[in-house]
Amino acid sequence: MKQSGKTHLDYLSIIGGTAATYRNYGEKRWNQYYFNTYKMIVRCMLKNVPRDEVLDVGTSHGNWHRFLRTAGFKEVIGVELDEKRAEEARQTGYDIVYNCDAANVPRESSSFSAAVSNDVFVHILQLSDKIAVLKEVERLLRPGGVFILNHSMSTSIMKEDYQVVNHCSFLSLNDLIRMISENTSFKFIDIKPSYYHFRKMSENFFVKYLRSALIYVPFSVSIFIWLDSIISRSHAIGESDYVYVKLQKPL
């Protein structure tokens, strides 16, 4: 993997949006599709995970608070780099939101039984910064604690290795596994694909044109999620736009 020369910045403040925000109806519908897909996967990966404290790594506006509360966690803690978004997250009901870099959280070691991170590592462009956050979460988890995170796949932009495009980073599944394995003691418990959107680079007519139009149709979100489940049977996990991994800190 080649190291990007770009430094760790709050790229979300530049992009100006998350799954909780949108500029038009089309973006709203796509975000519903992505968010529902993520929740389905995280809910599955949280099976048998203790429901005491959970750390939301990259809290943003706080749009995961309701899900984590509904999942049964007694204490929901966030960490968010941007001061304004951290305050917005506090207003949604997080018990604590640390306004700091996720690589340096002012909390004692072994504080959490679980941690989650959604659409965060894609915006951590430099590999050394990704590793620093992984190491910090490892420190914060108790032995046996679980970390669930997703990462954007390089195949989604028709590449095979580590790439930085604008304010997003992409890894192959093998590179993601290698980065985690070589720099932490985490054990891989599960790996799941998310959605197979393939951006708009596909030569397939349905993917490139009809899919973009059908997002406006009622129930299309459920239809797309169902189609992804079918596509996943004939495509490799690493061909998904995003991949979720469930990691566990050794006992």
Summary of the structure (lengths in Angstrom):
residues: 251
radius of gyration: 17.4
end to end distance: 30.2
largest distance: 52.4
contacts: 806
relative contact order: 0.16
helix: 39%
strand: 22%
